[in-house]
Amino acid sequence: MEICVLPDAGAVAAAAARVIASAAEEAVAGRGRFVMAVSGGRTPWQMLRALAREQVPWSSVYVAQVDERVAPPEHPDRNLVQLRESLLGRVPLPPEQLQAMPVDCPDLKAAARNYALTLQAIAGSPPVFDLVHLGLGHDGHTASLVPGDPVLQVAEVDVALTQPCQGRQRMTLTYPILNRARRILWVVTGPDKADMLLRLRAGDTTIPAGRIRRAEALVLADQAAAGKG
C-alpha cells in the first residue's frame, strides 16, 4: 500500500482524477476498455469533476457503483444523482456505460443478482475492475461494508444487501469483487478519518476497510486525515 499526503481535499481530488485518467489510458490501450467502480461522498464528486478536465477515452469507459442507498429515483440520498451530474453532464460518457445499481427494483435480492450479471457482461466472469475507488468512514467502513453488518461475511456473491444503516438499506459490492480489482484507489479526507487511516495503514483487519487487499493500493489523503492538519 502506497500513501500520498496532499495539502487539502481539492488537491486530493485533482490527484485522484489524474490517477484514474492514467489508468484509463493504460487499460484501453492494453485491453480495449476501462471498467471502474466509484464510491459516493463529497470529495469523490470533486474528483469526478476534476476527471472531466482530464484526457480520458470516454467511449471505452464503463462506470459502476461501489454502493448505493435504497431510495427512490432522483432522491438526494442516492449516489447516482451526484454521479450523473458529475459525469454525464460534463463528459461524453455514453449513458448506457454508466451502470446504476437497481435499488428501486421491488425485488432487491433479484436486483443484486442482476447487477452482478451486469458486471460480468462488462468486466468478465468473474468480473475484474481495472480500478475501484473507495472511501474510508470514521468507523472504519468502506463501500457499505459497515462494522457488525452480516454483509461482511458474504463470500459467495459479488453484490449483496446490507441491513438498514442510518435509515437506509444499501446495495454494495462485497469483498470478493473488491479484492479482485487490478487497482484500489483510496480517497481519504478530513480530520475525523485520522484514527482510521492509521489503522488502515497498519493493516488492521478488525475494521472493514482493513480487509481490502493492500497490493496495488494507493491512498490519497489530505493533511487533516493524515493527522497533520
N, C-alpha and C positions, 0 to 999 in steps of 0.2 A: 504494500500500500504506500503510495506517494502522497504527501500532504504539502500543499502550497498555500501559504498565507498571504492574503492580499489586503489592501488598506480598508476597503469597505464593501458593502453589498453590491454597489454598482460595478466595482472592479471585478468582483467575483462573477457577476452575471456576464460581463463582457468576456472574461477569460473562458467561462464555460461555453459561450457561443463559439469562440474560436476553436475550442477542442472538438465540439460537435461538427463544425464545418469541415475541419481537417479529417475527422473520422468518416464523414460522409463521402468526401472526395476519394479517400482510400478504399472504402467499401465498394463504391460504384465502379472504380477502376478495376478492382480485383474480382468482384462477384456480380456486378451489374445492378445492384440495388443496395440501399442503406435502410435498415429497419431499426428504429429506436423506440424506446418506451419512455414516457415523460410523467413525472410526478407533479402534483399541484403545489401551490404555495406562492407567496408574494415574489420572492427572488426569482423563482423559475419563470414567472411571466416577464420579468425584466430580461432574463436570459433569452427567452424566445423572441422578444422584440429586438434584442441585440443580434440574434441569429438572422433576423430578417435583413440585416445590413451586411451580412457576410455572403460570399460567393458559395452557393450551395446548389448541387444538381437536383433541384426540387422534383423534376419529373420522375426521378428514380428513388425518391424518398418515401418511406412509409412510416407513419407515426401512430403508435399505440399508446394506451393509457396504462400506467402502473396501477392506479386505483381510482375509484370513483364512489361518491356518496349516492345512495339510493334516494333520489329526489326527482320531482317532475322535470320534464324538459324545460330548459331555459331558466331553471331556478338558480339563484346566485350561489347556492351551496355546491352546484355541480362544477367540477374542474373543467368540464368540457366547454362551459361558457367562456372562460378565460382562454382556454386553449384555442378555440376557434377565433376569438378576437385577436389573439397574439400572433397566430399564423395565417389562417385563411384570409384574414383581412389585409395581410401585408405581403404575402409571398405567393408565387404561382404554384403552390402545392395543390395537385388535383384533389378535390374534396373527397373523392372516394378512397383516397390513400390516407386519410385520417380515420383511424379505426376506433370509433367510440365504444366504450363499454355499454352494453344494452341494459342499463339499470332501470329503465322504465318498462321493461317486459314484465307481464304479470307473473310468469313462472321464472323466478330468479335463478333457481338451480339449473334449469334448462338454458337460461341465458348465459350462465357461466360456462357451461359445456360448449355452447355455440361460439362463445368468444375464443375459447381455447382452439376450436377448429379454425376460426378466422386467422388466428396467429399461425397455425400450421400452414395455412394457404400462402401466407406472405413470408414466413421465416423457416419453413421446413418442418420435418417431423422426426424428432421433437423440435419445436421451434427454438432457434438461437438468435437472440437480438445482437446486432452489431454493437449497440450501446444502450445501457439503461441508466437513466438519470434518477437519482434518489436524493431524498432529503433526510434529515435527522431530527426527530422530535425531542422535546425536553425530557420526555420519559424514556428515551431510547428506542422509540418505534421508528420504523421506516416503511414505505408503502403504507398499507393499512394493517401491518403486522404489529399489533399492539400488545403490550405485556398482558399475559393472562388469558388472551383470546385463544380458543381452540384452533383457530386457523394456523397458529404457529406450528402445530403438529402435522399439518397436511403435507404429505409427501408423494401422493399418488396422482395429483392433478396439478395443472399449471395455473388455474384460475379458480378462486374459491370465494365464499361469502363469509363475512365476519359477523360477530354478534353486534348489536347496536352499540355505538360509541358516540358520546356527545350528541345523542338524539338521532343518529343516523346509522343504519346498517350500511355496509360498504361491500363492494366487489374489489378484489385485489389479486394481483399476481402473487404467486407463492414462492417459497424458497427454491424449489427445483428449477423453475424457469429463470428466476433472477440469477441464480448461480451458474447457469449455462451461458450467460451473456459474455461476449468477447471482451467487453469493457464495461466497467462500472464508473460512473461519474457522480460523486457526491458533491452537493452544493449545500454548504452549511454556513448560516449567518446568524448573528445576534448573540448577546451575552448569555441568554438562557440555554444556549447549546453547549457552553464551555465544558461543563462537567461530563456530558455525554460524549463530546468529541474526544476527551481524554480517554474515556473507556473504549470508544471505537478504535482509537489509535492503538490501545493496548491489546486489542483483540478479545475484549470481554464478551464471551458468548452468553452471559446471563442477561444481556439486553438484546432485544430482537435484531437491532442493526448489527450487532457483533457476529451474527450468524451468516452474514453475507460474505461471499468469497473475497479474499483480500488480493489475490493475484490480479494484475491488470486493473487495479482500482486506483483512481485519482480523487483525492479530496481537495476541493477548492473551498477555503474558509476565509472569512474576514477576520480582522484582528480581534474583534469582540468575541467571536466564537472560539478563537484560539487563546483567549484569556489575556490578550494584550491590549484590550481597549481601555 
